[in-house]
Amino acid sequence: MSENILLEQLQAKEELRATLEILEVQRENKALALEVFEMTKTKYTEGVGANLEVVEADAALKEARLIITQRFTMP
């Protein structure tokens, strides 16, 4: 029985490690999406970028935020 408990602990630790790793990657993705959005918005404001680029960058940023919210928020 104690072997089962140890195995469950190891599995839980590995699952937690993997989840934390995924969370870190998603946070990096969100930061990158924010950076791209801000740069795209600046380009548009300066007249060298298209509105469509801003809309697409905004959508990518919202998607990155949504993924984190959906995946890592407790039910």
PyMOL Python script that loads the backbone (N, CA, C, O; Angstrom):
from pymol import cmd

cmd.read_pdbstr("""\
ATOM      1  N   MET A   1       0.818  -1.196   0.000  1.00  0.00           N
ATOM      2  CA  MET A   1       0.000   0.000   0.000  1.00  0.00           C
ATOM      3  C   MET A   1       0.862   1.261   0.000  1.00  0.00           C
ATOM      4  O   MET A   1       0.551   2.219  -0.708  1.00  0.00           O
ATOM      5  N   SER A   2       1.924   1.273   0.773  1.00  0.00           N
ATOM      6  CA  SER A   2       2.785   2.448   0.817  1.00  0.00           C
ATOM      7  C   SER A   2       3.479   2.669  -0.529  1.00  0.00           C
ATOM      8  O   SER A   2       3.800   3.805  -0.879  1.00  0.00           O
ATOM      9  N   GLU A   3       3.710   1.597  -1.284  1.00  0.00           N
ATOM     10  CA  GLU A   3       4.285   1.751  -2.625  1.00  0.00           C
ATOM     11  C   GLU A   3       3.308   2.478  -3.536  1.00  0.00           C
ATOM     12  O   GLU A   3       3.715   3.304  -4.352  1.00  0.00           O
ATOM     13  N   ASN A   4       2.033   2.177  -3.401  1.00  0.00           N
ATOM     14  CA  ASN A   4       1.012   2.868  -4.191  1.00  0.00           C
ATOM     15  C   ASN A   4       0.974   4.354  -3.869  1.00  0.00           C
ATOM     16  O   ASN A   4       0.836   5.196  -4.757  1.00  0.00           O
ATOM     17  N   ILE A   5       1.097   4.658  -2.591  1.00  0.00           N
ATOM     18  CA  ILE A   5       1.087   6.061  -2.168  1.00  0.00           C
ATOM     19  C   ILE A   5       2.310   6.773  -2.727  1.00  0.00           C
ATOM     20  O   ILE A   5       2.200   7.890  -3.232  1.00  0.00           O
ATOM     21  N   LEU A   6       3.463   6.143  -2.641  1.00  0.00           N
ATOM     22  CA  LEU A   6       4.679   6.742  -3.185  1.00  0.00           C
ATOM     23  C   LEU A   6       4.564   6.954  -4.690  1.00  0.00           C
ATOM     24  O   LEU A   6       4.973   7.991  -5.213  1.00  0.00           O
ATOM     25  N   LEU A   7       4.009   5.974  -5.375  1.00  0.00           N
ATOM     26  CA  LEU A   7       3.825   6.096  -6.814  1.00  0.00           C
ATOM     27  C   LEU A   7       2.874   7.251  -7.136  1.00  0.00           C
ATOM     28  O   LEU A   7       3.127   8.020  -8.064  1.00  0.00           O
ATOM     29  N   GLU A   8       1.808   7.373  -6.393  1.00  0.00           N
ATOM     30  CA  GLU A   8       0.859   8.468  -6.598  1.00  0.00           C
ATOM     31  C   GLU A   8       1.521   9.820  -6.332  1.00  0.00           C
ATOM     32  O   GLU A   8       1.271  10.789  -7.048  1.00  0.00           O
ATOM     33  N   GLN A   9       2.363   9.881  -5.304  1.00  0.00           N
ATOM     34  CA  GLN A   9       3.087  11.119  -5.001  1.00  0.00           C
ATOM     35  C   GLN A   9       4.022  11.486  -6.153  1.00  0.00           C
ATOM     36  O   GLN A   9       4.071  12.640  -6.578  1.00  0.00           O
ATOM     37  N   LEU A  10       4.750  10.510  -6.648  1.00  0.00           N
ATOM     38  CA  LEU A  10       5.664  10.770  -7.762  1.00  0.00           C
ATOM     39  C   LEU A  10       4.904  11.234  -9.000  1.00  0.00           C
ATOM     40  O   LEU A  10       5.331  12.162  -9.687  1.00  0.00           O
ATOM     41  N   GLN A  11       3.794  10.597  -9.276  1.00  0.00           N
ATOM     42  CA  GLN A  11       2.985  10.986 -10.432  1.00  0.00           C
ATOM     43  C   GLN A  11       2.434  12.397 -10.256  1.00  0.00           C
ATOM     44  O   GLN A  11       2.420  13.185 -11.201  1.00  0.00           O
ATOM     45  N   ALA A  12       1.986  12.708  -9.060  1.00  0.00           N
ATOM     46  CA  ALA A  12       1.447  14.042  -8.791  1.00  0.00           C
ATOM     47  C   ALA A  12       2.537  15.102  -8.922  1.00  0.00           C
ATOM     48  O   ALA A  12       2.297  16.172  -9.481  1.00  0.00           O
ATOM     49  N   LYS A  13       3.726  14.813  -8.414  1.00  0.00           N
ATOM     50  CA  LYS A  13       4.840  15.757  -8.537  1.00  0.00           C
ATOM     51  C   LYS A  13       5.211  15.981  -9.993  1.00  0.00           C
ATOM     52  O   LYS A  13       5.470  17.113 -10.401  1.00  0.00           O
ATOM     53  N   GLU A  14       5.239  14.920 -10.776  1.00  0.00           N
ATOM     54  CA  GLU A  14       5.578  15.037 -12.192  1.00  0.00           C
ATOM     55  C   GLU A  14       4.514  15.821 -12.939  1.00  0.00           C
ATOM     56  O   GLU A  14       4.828  16.648 -13.795  1.00  0.00           O
ATOM     57  N   GLU A  15       3.255  15.560 -12.613  1.00  0.00           N
ATOM     58  CA  GLU A  15       2.162  16.302 -13.249  1.00  0.00           C
ATOM     59  C   GLU A  15       2.240  17.784 -12.893  1.00  0.00           C
ATOM     60  O   GLU A  15       2.024  18.640 -13.751  1.00  0.00           O
ATOM     61  N   LEU A  16       2.544  18.090 -11.642  1.00  0.00           N
ATOM     62  CA  LEU A  16       2.694  19.476 -11.215  1.00  0.00           C
ATOM     63  C   LEU A  16       3.859  20.137 -11.935  1.00  0.00           C
ATOM     64  O   LEU A  16       3.734  21.266 -12.409  1.00  0.00           O
ATOM     65  N   ARG A  17       4.990  19.446 -12.024  1.00  0.00           N
ATOM     66  CA  ARG A  17       6.160  19.998 -12.713  1.00  0.00           C
ATOM     67  C   ARG A  17       5.827  20.309 -14.164  1.00  0.00           C
ATOM     68  O   ARG A  17       6.163  21.381 -14.667  1.00  0.00           O
ATOM     69  N   ALA A  18       5.172  19.377 -14.831  1.00  0.00           N
ATOM     70  CA  ALA A  18       4.814  19.562 -16.236  1.00  0.00           C
ATOM     71  C   ALA A  18       3.831  20.724 -16.395  1.00  0.00           C
ATOM     72  O   ALA A  18       3.954  21.519 -17.327  1.00  0.00           O
ATOM     73  N   THR A  19       2.874  20.821 -15.503  1.00  0.00           N
ATOM     74  CA  THR A  19       1.887  21.905 -15.568  1.00  0.00           C
ATOM     75  C   THR A  19       2.549  23.256 -15.343  1.00  0.00           C
ATOM     76  O   THR A  19       2.231  24.226 -16.032  1.00  0.00           O
ATOM     77  N   LEU A  20       3.463  23.328 -14.391  1.00  0.00           N
ATOM     78  CA  LEU A  20       4.174  24.582 -14.142  1.00  0.00           C
ATOM     79  C   LEU A  20       5.036  24.979 -15.336  1.00  0.00           C
ATOM     80  O   LEU A  20       5.175  26.162 -15.646  1.00  0.00           O
ATOM     81  N   GLU A  21       5.602  24.004 -15.987  1.00  0.00           N
ATOM     82  CA  GLU A  21       6.394  24.258 -17.188  1.00  0.00           C
ATOM     83  C   GLU A  21       5.507  24.819 -18.306  1.00  0.00           C
ATOM     84  O   GLU A  21       5.877  25.776 -18.986  1.00  0.00           O
ATOM     85  N   ILE A  22       4.351  24.218 -18.481  1.00  0.00           N
ATOM     86  CA  ILE A  22       3.406  24.694 -19.499  1.00  0.00           C
ATOM     87  C   ILE A  22       2.943  26.111 -19.160  1.00  0.00           C
ATOM     88  O   ILE A  22       2.832  26.956 -20.049  1.00  0.00           O
ATOM     89  N   LEU A  23       2.677  26.371 -17.894  1.00  0.00           N
ATOM     90  CA  LEU A  23       2.264  27.706 -17.474  1.00  0.00           C
ATOM     91  C   LEU A  23       3.339  28.735 -17.805  1.00  0.00           C
ATOM     92  O   LEU A  23       3.028  29.823 -18.290  1.00  0.00           O
ATOM     93  N   GLU A  24       4.577  28.406 -17.550  1.00  0.00           N
ATOM     94  CA  GLU A  24       5.676  29.336 -17.844  1.00  0.00           C
ATOM     95  C   GLU A  24       5.745  29.628 -19.339  1.00  0.00           C
ATOM     96  O   GLU A  24       5.938  30.777 -19.738  1.00  0.00           O
ATOM     97  N   VAL A  25       5.591  28.608 -20.160  1.00  0.00           N
ATOM     98  CA  VAL A  25       5.602  28.803 -21.612  1.00  0.00           C
ATOM     99  C   VAL A  25       4.434  29.695 -22.030  1.00  0.00           C
ATOM    100  O   VAL A  25       4.596  30.581 -22.869  1.00  0.00           O
ATOM    101  N   GLN A  26       3.266  29.461 -21.449  1.00  0.00           N
ATOM    102  CA  GLN A  26       2.100  30.276 -21.797  1.00  0.00           C
ATOM    103  C   GLN A  26       2.289  31.727 -21.355  1.00  0.00           C
ATOM    104  O   GLN A  26       1.855  32.648 -22.046  1.00  0.00           O
ATOM    105  N   ARG A  27       2.927  31.929 -20.225  1.00  0.00           N
ATOM    106  CA  ARG A  27       3.218  33.305 -19.771  1.00  0.00           C
ATOM    107  C   ARG A  27       4.182  33.986 -20.732  1.00  0.00           C
ATOM    108  O   ARG A  27       4.022  35.165 -21.046  1.00  0.00           O
ATOM    109  N   GLU A  28       5.177  33.248 -21.197  1.00  0.00           N
ATOM    110  CA  GLU A  28       6.113  33.797 -22.180  1.00  0.00           C
ATOM    111  C   GLU A  28       5.383  34.127 -23.478  1.00  0.00           C
ATOM    112  O   GLU A  28       5.647  35.163 -24.089  1.00  0.00           O
ATOM    113  N   ASN A  29       4.475  33.266 -23.900  1.00  0.00           N
ATOM    114  CA  ASN A  29       3.681  33.524 -25.106  1.00  0.00           C
ATOM    115  C   ASN A  29       2.847  34.791 -24.941  1.00  0.00           C
ATOM    116  O   ASN A  29       2.745  35.602 -25.862  1.00  0.00           O
ATOM    117  N   LYS A  30       2.257  34.951 -23.770  1.00  0.00           N
ATOM    118  CA  LYS A  30       1.444  36.142 -23.511  1.00  0.00           C
ATOM    119  C   LYS A  30       2.304  37.398 -23.543  1.00  0.00           C
ATOM    120  O   LYS A  30       1.899  38.413 -24.108  1.00  0.00           O
ATOM    121  N   ALA A  31       3.473  37.337 -22.948  1.00  0.00           N
ATOM    122  CA  ALA A  31       4.376  38.491 -22.946  1.00  0.00           C
ATOM    123  C   ALA A  31       4.799  38.846 -24.373  1.00  0.00           C
ATOM    124  O   ALA A  31       4.868  40.022 -24.732  1.00  0.00           O
ATOM    125  N   LEU A  32       5.077  37.841 -25.168  1.00  0.00           N
ATOM    126  CA  LEU A  32       5.455  38.076 -26.557  1.00  0.00           C
ATOM    127  C   LEU A  32       4.282  38.672 -27.339  1.00  0.00           C
ATOM    128  O   LEU A  32       4.468  39.596 -28.130  1.00  0.00           O
ATOM    129  N   ALA A  33       3.090  38.149 -27.120  1.00  0.00           N
ATOM    130  CA  ALA A  33       1.909  38.674 -27.805  1.00  0.00           C
ATOM    131  C   ALA A  33       1.667  40.135 -27.424  1.00  0.00           C
ATOM    132  O   ALA A  33       1.275  40.939 -28.270  1.00  0.00           O
ATOM    133  N   LEU A  34       1.896  40.478 -26.171  1.00  0.00           N
ATOM    134  CA  LEU A  34       1.749  41.868 -25.727  1.00  0.00           C
ATOM    135  C   LEU A  34       2.783  42.759 -26.407  1.00  0.00           C
ATOM    136  O   LEU A  34       2.469  43.857 -26.865  1.00  0.00           O
ATOM    137  N   GLU A  35       4.005  42.275 -26.464  1.00  0.00           N
ATOM    138  CA  GLU A  35       5.067  43.042 -27.120  1.00  0.00           C
ATOM    139  C   GLU A  35       4.742  43.279 -28.601  1.00  0.00           C
ATOM    140  O   GLU A  35       4.905  44.389 -29.107  1.00  0.00           O
ATOM    141  N   VAL A  36       4.289  42.240 -29.281  1.00  0.00           N
ATOM    142  CA  VAL A  36       3.924  42.366 -30.697  1.00  0.00           C
ATOM    143  C   VAL A  36       2.762  43.335 -30.853  1.00  0.00           C
ATOM    144  O   VAL A  36       2.769  44.168 -31.759  1.00  0.00           O
ATOM    145  N   PHE A  37       1.762  43.238 -29.980  1.00  0.00           N
ATOM    146  CA  PHE A  37       0.621  44.150 -30.043  1.00  0.00           C
ATOM    147  C   PHE A  37       1.074  45.593 -29.887  1.00  0.00           C
ATOM    148  O   PHE A  37       0.670  46.459 -30.663  1.00  0.00           O
ATOM    149  N   GLU A  38       1.907  45.858 -28.892  1.00  0.00           N
ATOM    150  CA  GLU A  38       2.359  47.230 -28.646  1.00  0.00           C
ATOM    151  C   GLU A  38       3.168  47.767 -29.823  1.00  0.00           C
ATOM    152  O   GLU A  38       3.010  48.924 -30.213  1.00  0.00           O
ATOM    153  N   MET A  39       4.027  46.935 -30.383  1.00  0.00           N
ATOM    154  CA  MET A  39       4.819  47.364 -31.539  1.00  0.00           C
ATOM    155  C   MET A  39       3.916  47.620 -32.751  1.00  0.00           C
ATOM    156  O   MET A  39       4.100  48.597 -33.479  1.00  0.00           O
ATOM    157  N   THR A  40       2.956  46.746 -32.953  1.00  0.00           N
ATOM    158  CA  THR A  40       2.036  46.884 -34.077  1.00  0.00           C
ATOM    159  C   THR A  40       1.196  48.146 -33.929  1.00  0.00           C
ATOM    160  O   THR A  40       0.970  48.875 -34.894  1.00  0.00           O
ATOM    161  N   LYS A  41       0.743  48.387 -32.720  1.00  0.00           N
ATOM    162  CA  LYS A  41      -0.053  49.582 -32.452  1.00  0.00           C
ATOM    163  C   LYS A  41       0.765  50.852 -32.704  1.00  0.00           C
ATOM    164  O   LYS A  41       0.257  51.824 -33.263  1.00  0.00           O
ATOM    165  N   THR A  42       2.020  50.836 -32.290  1.00  0.00           N
ATOM    166  CA  THR A  42       2.906  51.980 -32.526  1.00  0.00           C
ATOM    167  C   THR A  42       3.109  52.202 -34.017  1.00  0.00           C
ATOM    168  O   THR A  42       3.056  53.336 -34.494  1.00  0.00           O
ATOM    169  N   LYS A  43       3.344  51.116 -34.755  1.00  0.00           N
ATOM    170  CA  LYS A  43       3.503  51.235 -36.204  1.00  0.00           C
ATOM    171  C   LYS A  43       2.255  51.847 -36.839  1.00  0.00           C
ATOM    172  O   LYS A  43       2.355  52.704 -37.717  1.00  0.00           O
ATOM    173  N   TYR A  44       1.092  51.406 -36.396  1.00  0.00           N
ATOM    174  CA  TYR A  44      -0.166  51.924 -36.943  1.00  0.00           C
ATOM    175  C   TYR A  44      -0.311  53.413 -36.614  1.00  0.00           C
ATOM    176  O   TYR A  44      -0.687  54.211 -37.473  1.00  0.00           O
ATOM    177  N   THR A  45      -0.013  53.777 -35.371  1.00  0.00           N
ATOM    178  CA  THR A  45      -0.118  55.171 -34.940  1.00  0.00           C
ATOM    179  C   THR A  45       0.815  56.064 -35.755  1.00  0.00           C
ATOM    180  O   THR A  45       0.483  57.209 -36.060  1.00  0.00           O
ATOM    181  N   GLU A  46       1.994  55.525 -36.104  1.00  0.00           N
ATOM    182  CA  GLU A  46       2.968  56.298 -36.873  1.00  0.00           C
ATOM    183  C   GLU A  46       2.687  56.253 -38.374  1.00  0.00           C
ATOM    184  O   GLU A  46       3.396  56.880 -39.161  1.00  0.00           O
ATOM    185  N   GLY A  47       1.657  55.515 -38.765  1.00  0.00           N
ATOM    186  CA  GLY A  47       1.262  55.491 -40.161  1.00  0.00           C
ATOM    187  C   GLY A  47       2.001  54.495 -41.029  1.00  0.00           C
ATOM    188  O   GLY A  47       1.901  54.552 -42.255  1.00  0.00           O
ATOM    189  N   VAL A  48       2.736  53.586 -40.422  1.00  0.00           N
ATOM    190  CA  VAL A  48       3.493  52.595 -41.217  1.00  0.00           C
ATOM    191  C   VAL A  48       2.957  51.174 -41.041  1.00  0.00           C
ATOM    192  O   VAL A  48       3.570  50.213 -41.507  1.00  0.00           O
ATOM    193  N   GLY A  49       1.841  51.048 -40.387  1.00  0.00           N
ATOM    194  CA  GLY A  49       1.228  49.736 -40.189  1.00  0.00           C
ATOM    195  C   GLY A  49      -0.239  49.776 -40.551  1.00  0.00           C
ATOM    196  O   GLY A  49      -0.851  50.843 -40.599  1.00  0.00           O
ATOM    197  N   ALA A  50      -0.793  48.619 -40.804  1.00  0.00           N
ATOM    198  CA  ALA A  50      -2.197  48.523 -41.189  1.00  0.00           C
ATOM    199  C   ALA A  50      -3.071  48.226 -39.983  1.00  0.00           C
ATOM    200  O   ALA A  50      -2.624  47.620 -39.010  1.00  0.00           O
ATOM    201  N   ASN A  51      -4.302  48.653 -40.057  1.00  0.00           N
ATOM    202  CA  ASN A  51      -5.268  48.388 -39.000  1.00  0.00           C
ATOM    203  C   ASN A  51      -5.459  46.883 -38.807  1.00  0.00           C
ATOM    204  O   ASN A  51      -5.623  46.410 -37.682  1.00  0.00           O
ATOM    205  N   LEU A  52      -5.435  46.142 -39.904  1.00  0.00           N
ATOM    206  CA  LEU A  52      -5.600  44.689 -39.817  1.00  0.00           C
ATOM    207  C   LEU A  52      -4.505  44.063 -38.953  1.00  0.00           C
ATOM    208  O   LEU A  52      -4.768  43.116 -38.211  1.00  0.00           O
ATOM    209  N   GLU A  53      -3.294  44.580 -39.045  1.00  0.00           N
ATOM    210  CA  GLU A  53      -2.199  44.053 -38.212  1.00  0.00           C
ATOM    211  C   GLU A  53      -2.500  44.261 -36.728  1.00  0.00           C
ATOM    212  O   GLU A  53      -2.235  43.387 -35.903  1.00  0.00           O
ATOM    213  N   VAL A  54      -3.052  45.420 -36.402  1.00  0.00           N
ATOM    214  CA  VAL A  54      -3.402  45.720 -35.010  1.00  0.00           C
ATOM    215  C   VAL A  54      -4.501  44.775 -34.539  1.00  0.00           C
ATOM    216  O   VAL A  54      -4.440  44.243 -33.431  1.00  0.00           O
ATOM    217  N   VAL A  55      -5.505  44.572 -35.387  1.00  0.00           N
ATOM    218  CA  VAL A  55      -6.608  43.679 -35.029  1.00  0.00           C
ATOM    219  C   VAL A  55      -6.096  42.258 -34.811  1.00  0.00           C
ATOM    220  O   VAL A  55      -6.484  41.596 -33.848  1.00  0.00           O
ATOM    221  N   GLU A  56      -5.234  41.793 -35.696  1.00  0.00           N
ATOM    222  CA  GLU A  56      -4.683  40.437 -35.558  1.00  0.00           C
ATOM    223  C   GLU A  56      -3.806  40.308 -34.321  1.00  0.00           C
ATOM    224  O   GLU A  56      -3.869  39.294 -33.626  1.00  0.00           O
ATOM    225  N   ALA A  57      -2.989  41.319 -34.036  1.00  0.00           N
ATOM    226  CA  ALA A  57      -2.136  41.282 -32.845  1.00  0.00           C
ATOM    227  C   ALA A  57      -2.980  41.311 -31.577  1.00  0.00           C
ATOM    228  O   ALA A  57      -2.668  40.632 -30.599  1.00  0.00           O
ATOM    229  N   ASP A  58      -4.050  42.101 -31.599  1.00  0.00           N
ATOM    230  CA  ASP A  58      -4.961  42.161 -30.455  1.00  0.00           C
ATOM    231  C   ASP A  58      -5.637  40.808 -30.236  1.00  0.00           C
ATOM    232  O   ASP A  58      -5.782  40.355 -29.101  1.00  0.00           O
ATOM    233  N   ALA A  59      -6.045  40.173 -31.324  1.00  0.00           N
ATOM    234  CA  ALA A  59      -6.682  38.850 -31.219  1.00  0.00           C
ATOM    235  C   ALA A  59      -5.703  37.823 -30.650  1.00  0.00           C
ATOM    236  O   ALA A  59      -6.088  36.992 -29.827  1.00  0.00           O
ATOM    237  N   ALA A  60      -4.446  37.873 -31.080  1.00  0.00           N
ATOM    238  CA  ALA A  60      -3.430  36.938 -30.574  1.00  0.00           C
ATOM    239  C   ALA A  60      -3.191  37.158 -29.082  1.00  0.00           C
ATOM    240  O   ALA A  60      -3.029  36.200 -28.327  1.00  0.00           O
ATOM    241  N   LEU A  61      -3.169  38.411 -28.667  1.00  0.00           N
ATOM    242  CA  LEU A  61      -2.984  38.724 -27.249  1.00  0.00           C
ATOM    243  C   LEU A  61      -4.169  38.220 -26.422  1.00  0.00           C
ATOM    244  O   LEU A  61      -3.985  37.627 -25.359  1.00  0.00           O
ATOM    245  N   LYS A  62      -5.376  38.460 -26.914  1.00  0.00           N
ATOM    246  CA  LYS A  62      -6.561  37.980 -26.195  1.00  0.00           C
ATOM    247  C   LYS A  62      -6.569  36.455 -26.103  1.00  0.00           C
ATOM    248  O   LYS A  62      -6.940  35.892 -25.074  1.00  0.00           O
ATOM    249  N   GLU A  63      -6.161  35.796 -27.176  1.00  0.00           N
ATOM    250  CA  GLU A  63      -6.108  34.333 -27.164  1.00  0.00           C
ATOM    251  C   GLU A  63      -5.094  33.830 -26.138  1.00  0.00           C
ATOM    252  O   GLU A  63      -5.366  32.874 -25.412  1.00  0.00           O
ATOM    253  N   ALA A  64      -3.930  34.471 -26.079  1.00  0.00           N
ATOM    254  CA  ALA A  64      -2.901  34.072 -25.109  1.00  0.00           C
ATOM    255  C   ALA A  64      -3.411  34.234 -23.683  1.00  0.00           C
ATOM    256  O   ALA A  64      -3.180  33.376 -22.831  1.00  0.00           O
ATOM    257  N   ARG A  65      -4.104  35.335 -23.431  1.00  0.00           N
ATOM    258  CA  ARG A  65      -4.668  35.559 -22.091  1.00  0.00           C
ATOM    259  C   ARG A  65      -5.753  34.529 -21.773  1.00  0.00           C
ATOM    260  O   ARG A  65      -5.827  34.010 -20.659  1.00  0.00           O
ATOM    261  N   LEU A  66      -6.582  34.247 -22.762  1.00  0.00           N
ATOM    262  CA  LEU A  66      -7.678  33.295 -22.568  1.00  0.00           C
ATOM    263  C   LEU A  66      -7.154  31.894 -22.263  1.00  0.00           C
ATOM    264  O   LEU A  66      -7.698  31.200 -21.404  1.00  0.00           O
ATOM    265  N   ILE A  67      -6.112  31.483 -22.956  1.00  0.00           N
ATOM    266  CA  ILE A  67      -5.535  30.155 -22.721  1.00  0.00           C
ATOM    267  C   ILE A  67      -5.082  30.022 -21.271  1.00  0.00           C
ATOM    268  O   ILE A  67      -5.338  29.007 -20.623  1.00  0.00           O
ATOM    269  N   ILE A  68      -4.416  31.038 -20.774  1.00  0.00           N
ATOM    270  CA  ILE A  68      -3.956  30.998 -19.384  1.00  0.00           C
ATOM    271  C   ILE A  68      -5.148  30.946 -18.433  1.00  0.00           C
ATOM    272  O   ILE A  68      -5.161  30.169 -17.477  1.00  0.00           O
ATOM    273  N   THR A  69      -6.136  31.772 -18.703  1.00  0.00           N
ATOM    274  CA  THR A  69      -7.314  31.815 -17.834  1.00  0.00           C
ATOM    275  C   THR A  69      -8.045  30.480 -17.823  1.00  0.00           C
ATOM    276  O   THR A  69      -8.400  29.967 -16.762  1.00  0.00           O
ATOM    277  N   GLN A  70      -8.268  29.924 -19.007  1.00  0.00           N
ATOM    278  CA  GLN A  70      -9.013  28.666 -19.093  1.00  0.00           C
ATOM    279  C   GLN A  70      -8.242  27.490 -18.515  1.00  0.00           C
ATOM    280  O   GLN A  70      -8.810  26.646 -17.823  1.00  0.00           O
ATOM    281  N   ARG A  71      -6.968  27.439 -18.796  1.00  0.00           N
ATOM    282  CA  ARG A  71      -6.196  26.263 -18.406  1.00  0.00           C
ATOM    283  C   ARG A  71      -5.756  26.283 -16.954  1.00  0.00           C
ATOM    284  O   ARG A  71      -5.625  25.233 -16.326  1.00  0.00           O
ATOM    285  N   PHE A  72      -5.526  27.482 -16.416  1.00  0.00           N
ATOM    286  CA  PHE A  72      -4.887  27.548 -15.109  1.00  0.00           C
ATOM    287  C   PHE A  72      -5.730  28.217 -14.033  1.00  0.00           C
ATOM    288  O   PHE A  72      -5.202  28.631 -13.000  1.00  0.00           O
ATOM    289  N   THR A  73      -7.032  28.325 -14.263  1.00  0.00           N
ATOM    290  CA  THR A  73      -7.928  28.856 -13.249  1.00  0.00           C
ATOM    291  C   THR A  73      -8.692  27.690 -12.640  1.00  0.00           C
ATOM    292  O   THR A  73      -9.196  26.817 -13.346  1.00  0.00           O
ATOM    293  N   MET A  74      -8.764  27.695 -11.345  1.00  0.00           N
ATOM    294  CA  MET A  74      -9.474  26.624 -10.647  1.00  0.00           C
ATOM    295  C   MET A  74     -10.954  26.695 -10.972  1.00  0.00           C
ATOM    296  O   MET A  74     -11.519  27.785 -11.059  1.00  0.00           O
ATOM    297  N   PRO A  75     -11.590  25.541 -11.153  1.00  0.00           N
ATOM    298  CA  PRO A  75     -13.033  25.532 -11.462  1.00  0.00           C
ATOM    299  C   PRO A  75     -13.871  25.968 -10.273  1.00  0.00           C
ATOM    300  O   PRO A  75     -15.098  26.015 -10.366  1.00  0.00           O
TER     301      PRO A  75
END
""", "prot")
cmd.dss("prot")
cmd.show_as("cartoon", "prot")
cmd.util.cbc("prot")
cmd.orient("prot")
